[in-house]
Structures are given as structure tokens and as C-alpha cells.
Amino acid sequence: MTINNMKFTVITLLTLLLGALEVNSLMCYQCESYSSPADCASKEIQTTCVAGSVRCATVEAKYESDSISSLVIVKGCAPTAACDGEIDICSQGEGMDCDIQCCSGDLCNGYYVEGSVVKDSFCHTCVSNSSMADCIESQTQEQCSLKENRCGVMFAHQGEISLFRKGCIPDDFCSSLCQNGHIEGDPSIECELHCCEGSLCNDENMGAK
């Protein structure tokens, strides 16, 4: 997928979110951004939803492949079918990750999205095959996506291969990814995963080896 395809996805998302021309009384924030949730929030406008769009929504589409990375954030009105998954908001192709979060009530999709964290959350990120100390020496900061509401520090080991990793992580991974000291579904890979809440909270190694 190219940047142009990502832009086409945004247009498709906006078309679905805007719907028909007849209006109702629900008000939602509307914006789009190719850089970050915070950038989208800085450009928010208030819009009156069309008939059939009874929820407010925030959609995030992220594509990663080799050295290519693209991000699209869209806010607007949405039909219930899109929120319930009956309408496929964006195709889940290879390397594509798409998430929609919906809420009810006027302007509920503001900078605080119902059921989630503030979207200007950052975590330290790095990867190393030698040690956590080596990972920390090259660490940078990354802005977390809608679904990545925790920061993490991870150590994994299989045979002679080791991996040391920091970054944003979904909350459900914190309890499921490393069970009983092994990767879920593959007992041959030993792992430790330590999670925390709050921007840049994974500054230290947090118990990882």
C-alpha cells in the first residue's frame, strides 16, 4: 500500500462517516490528519451529523511494511453499523491495522475518547539483540496509537537469539502475551513483559533482563 492508497482510504472513511445529506441533531468533532491524533485534535471542528449517523467516532488506520509507515486519523459521525462492525470501515490488508472507537452523545469524540486514554501518549521505544542497556542507549520516543494505551518493556529468548524491546503496547497484551514465562502459543520462546501507564513511564528497564 502506498501513501496515495492511504489517502484514498481517508476519503473512503470520510464518505462513510458523513453519509447522506439529511441532517439530525447529533454533534460530533470532525478532523483528519496524516501525522498524529494530537494533530487531528488541533484541527477539530464541530459538525452536525447526517440522518443515520447516530454515533461519534475516531478512526485510526496504520500501515507498516519494511521502511514504509503511514498513519491516518479521522474523526466524524458514524452509523451504528460501522461501530458494530457490520460495515467494513477499512480493509485489513497485509501490514494494515485499522481501529474505530465510537461513543454516544454530542461531541463525545473530543480529545478524550470514551473508554480510552489521552491520545498524546508517548512511550520510549528501542530494539536490541544484545542487551537492554544497549536498547536504552538508542531509545527514542514514539506516539502511541488508539489501541496502544500502555508502555512496555519486553525480553524474549529462544536458543541463542535474544530480543530486548521497548514501546507502546495494547492493554490486553500485558496480561496475555507472556504467560507463565513463555510467549502465548509457543512455549519454546521465553519472555518477560512489564507494562506501565502514563507517557514515557517505561524509562527504566522495569525488571527486564
C-alpha positions as CSV (number, residue, x, y, z in Angstrom):
1,M,0.0,0.0,0.0
2,T,1.3,3.5,-0.9
3,I,0.7,6.9,0.7
4,N,-1.8,7.6,-2.1
5,N,-3.7,4.5,-1.2
6,M,-3.8,5.6,2.4
7,K,-5.2,9.0,1.3
8,F,-7.8,7.1,-0.7
9,T,-8.7,5.2,2.4
10,V,-9.2,8.5,4.2
11,I,-11.6,9.7,1.5
12,T,-13.5,6.4,1.8
13,L,-13.6,6.7,5.6
14,L,-15.0,10.3,5.4
15,T,-17.6,9.2,2.9
16,L,-18.8,6.5,5.2
17,L,-18.7,8.8,8.2
18,L,-20.6,11.7,6.5
19,G,-23.3,9.6,4.8
20,A,-26.4,11.1,3.3
21,L,-27.2,14.8,3.2
22,E,-30.2,14.9,5.5
23,V,-29.2,16.1,9.0
24,N,-30.1,15.2,12.6
25,S,-29.3,16.9,15.9
26,L,-26.2,15.0,17.0
27,M,-23.0,17.0,17.0
28,C,-19.5,15.4,16.6
29,Y,-16.0,16.6,16.2
30,Q,-14.6,16.2,12.7
31,C,-11.0,16.3,11.5
32,E,-8.4,14.3,9.6
33,S,-4.6,14.0,9.9
34,Y,-1.7,12.1,8.4
35,S,0.6,12.7,11.3
36,S,-0.9,12.1,14.8
37,P,-4.0,12.0,16.9
38,A,-2.8,15.3,18.5
39,D,-2.6,17.0,15.1
40,C,-6.1,15.9,14.2
41,A,-7.4,17.2,17.6
42,S,-5.7,20.6,16.9
43,K,-7.8,20.9,13.7
44,E,-11.2,19.7,15.2
45,I,-14.4,21.4,14.0
46,Q,-17.9,20.7,15.2
47,T,-20.3,19.2,12.7
48,T,-24.0,18.3,12.7
49,C,-24.4,14.6,11.8
50,V,-26.5,13.4,8.9
51,A,-29.5,11.2,9.2
52,G,-28.5,7.6,10.1
53,S,-25.3,8.7,11.8
54,V,-26.1,8.3,15.5
55,R,-22.7,7.9,17.0
56,C,-19.4,9.9,17.1
57,A,-16.3,8.1,16.0
58,T,-12.5,8.2,15.9
59,V,-10.8,6.0,13.2
60,E,-7.1,5.2,13.0
61,A,-5.6,3.4,10.1
62,K,-1.9,2.5,10.2
63,Y,0.2,0.8,7.6
64,E,3.7,-0.6,8.1
65,S,5.8,-2.5,5.6
66,D,9.6,-2.6,5.7
67,S,10.7,1.0,5.7
68,I,7.3,2.4,4.8
69,S,5.0,3.7,7.6
70,S,1.7,5.6,7.1
71,L,-0.8,6.9,9.6
72,V,-4.3,8.3,9.0
73,I,-6.6,9.7,11.8
74,V,-10.2,10.6,11.0
75,K,-12.9,11.9,13.4
76,G,-16.6,12.4,12.5
77,C,-20.1,11.0,12.6
78,A,-20.8,7.3,12.1
79,P,-23.7,4.9,11.6
80,T,-24.3,2.3,14.2
81,A,-23.4,-0.4,11.6
82,A,-19.9,0.9,11.3
83,C,-19.4,0.9,15.1
84,D,-20.8,-2.6,15.4
85,G,-18.5,-3.9,12.6
86,E,-21.4,-4.6,10.1
87,I,-19.8,-2.1,7.8
88,D,-16.1,-2.6,7.0
89,I,-14.6,0.8,7.6
90,C,-11.2,-0.1,6.1
91,S,-9.8,-3.2,4.6
92,Q,-7.4,-5.2,6.8
93,G,-4.8,-5.9,4.2
94,E,-1.3,-7.1,4.8
95,G,0.5,-4.6,7.1
96,M,-2.7,-2.7,7.6
97,D,-4.2,-2.1,11.1
98,C,-7.4,-0.2,11.5
99,D,-9.4,0.7,14.6
100,I,-12.6,2.5,15.2
101,Q,-13.8,3.8,18.5
102,C,-17.4,5.0,18.8
103,C,-19.3,6.9,21.5
104,S,-22.7,8.3,22.2
105,G,-23.6,12.0,22.9
106,D,-22.8,15.4,21.5
107,L,-19.1,16.0,20.9
108,C,-18.1,12.8,22.8
109,N,-15.2,12.1,20.4
110,G,-13.1,15.0,21.5
111,Y,-9.5,14.8,22.7
112,Y,-10.7,12.3,25.3
113,V,-12.3,9.4,23.6
114,E,-14.7,7.3,25.6
115,G,-13.1,4.3,27.2
116,S,-9.5,5.2,26.2
117,V,-6.6,7.4,27.3
118,V,-5.5,10.8,26.1
119,K,-4.2,10.4,22.6
120,D,-0.9,12.4,23.1
121,S,0.5,9.4,25.0
122,F,4.2,8.6,24.3
123,C,6.5,5.7,25.2
124,H,10.2,5.1,24.9
125,T,10.9,2.7,22.0
126,C,14.0,0.7,21.1
127,V,15.1,-2.8,19.9
128,S,18.3,-4.7,20.6
129,N,19.5,-8.2,20.2
130,S,22.3,-7.9,22.8
131,S,21.1,-6.3,26.0
132,M,18.5,-3.9,27.5
133,A,21.4,-1.5,28.2
134,D,22.2,-1.4,24.5
135,C,18.5,-0.9,23.7
136,I,18.3,2.1,26.1
137,E,21.3,3.7,24.6
138,S,19.5,4.1,21.3
139,Q,15.9,4.6,22.5
140,T,13.7,7.3,21.1
141,Q,10.1,8.3,21.7
142,E,7.0,7.1,19.8
143,Q,3.4,8.3,19.9
144,C,1.0,5.5,20.8
145,S,-1.9,4.6,18.6
146,L,-5.6,4.4,19.7
147,K,-5.3,0.8,20.8
148,E,-1.8,1.1,22.4
149,N,-2.7,2.5,25.8
150,R,0.2,1.2,27.8
151,C,4.0,1.4,27.7
152,G,6.1,-1.8,27.9
153,V,9.5,-3.3,28.3
154,M,10.0,-6.8,26.9
155,F,12.7,-9.5,26.9
156,A,12.4,-12.6,24.7
157,H,14.8,-15.5,24.3
158,Q,14.9,-18.6,22.1
159,G,18.0,-20.7,21.8
160,E,20.9,-18.3,21.0
161,I,18.6,-15.5,19.9
162,S,17.6,-12.7,22.3
163,L,15.3,-9.7,21.8
164,F,15.1,-6.6,24.0
165,R,12.2,-4.3,23.2
166,K,10.5,-1.1,24.5
167,G,7.4,0.6,23.1
168,C,3.7,1.2,23.1
169,I,1.5,-1.9,23.7
170,P,-2.2,-2.7,23.9
171,D,-3.5,-3.4,27.4
172,D,-4.7,-6.9,26.6
173,F,-1.1,-7.9,25.6
174,C,0.1,-7.1,29.1
175,S,-1.8,-10.0,30.6
176,S,-1.8,-12.4,27.6
177,L,1.5,-12.1,25.6
178,C,3.9,-13.7,28.1
179,Q,2.1,-16.3,30.1
180,N,4.0,-18.4,32.6
181,G,7.3,-17.0,31.3
182,H,6.7,-18.0,27.7
183,I,5.2,-16.5,24.5
184,E,1.5,-17.4,24.3
185,G,1.2,-20.3,21.9
186,D,4.9,-21.0,21.7
187,P,6.5,-22.5,24.9
188,S,9.9,-22.6,23.2
189,I,10.2,-18.8,23.5
190,E,10.9,-17.5,27.0
191,C,9.7,-14.0,27.7
192,E,9.1,-11.3,30.2
193,L,6.8,-8.3,29.7
194,H,6.4,-5.4,32.1
195,C,3.7,-2.8,31.4
196,C,3.0,0.7,32.9
197,E,0.6,3.5,32.5
198,G,1.5,7.1,31.6
199,S,3.6,8.9,29.0
200,L,7.2,7.7,28.9
201,C,6.7,5.6,32.0
202,N,8.9,2.8,30.5
203,D,12.1,4.9,31.0
204,E,13.8,2.2,33.1
205,N,14.2,-1.5,32.3
206,M,11.4,-2.3,34.7
207,G,12.7,-5.7,35.7
208,A,13.6,-6.9,32.2
209,K,17.0,-8.6,31.9
